[in-house]
Amino acid sequence: MISKKQYATLSEFRFRLSQFLRFSEAAALDAGISPLQYLLLLHLRGFQGREWATVGELAARLDASHQGTVALVKRCEANGLVTKRRSTTDARQVEIHLTPQAHALVKRIASRHLRELKRLDELFRGVDAAYLDRLNLGQGHSS
């Protein structure tokens, strides 16, 4: 059974997550790009192990279709945010790279996100401190 406090914690988390997503969308729009463009830039900048990604890899990170991701990359390329390069190791592969402009833009937006995440972390710690030790989703009591 799930306790009332556990429901309250889940509710608070979902509420704060929604607030963060709205914050994220506004931060991207304030910087002059769409939220989806910001996510593409973020995934490129944060891609594990290298400074570029393929359209297929980006589509997977965005949980989007290949065709939709191709269109998004084209919009970003037209706005001077990414460049496409043929791979030097596999001619079938196209690498998507951030431009210097995009590096600066994603850094500025991500910095705002990190400050907001820190604020949310402090909030969650305060909300959950009183009963985190008792929170066990499999063994709660109903209230």
Helices and strands as residue ranges (DSSP letters): H 4-30, H 35-45, E 52-53, H 55-62, H 66-78, E 82-86, E 94-98, H 100-128, G 132-134
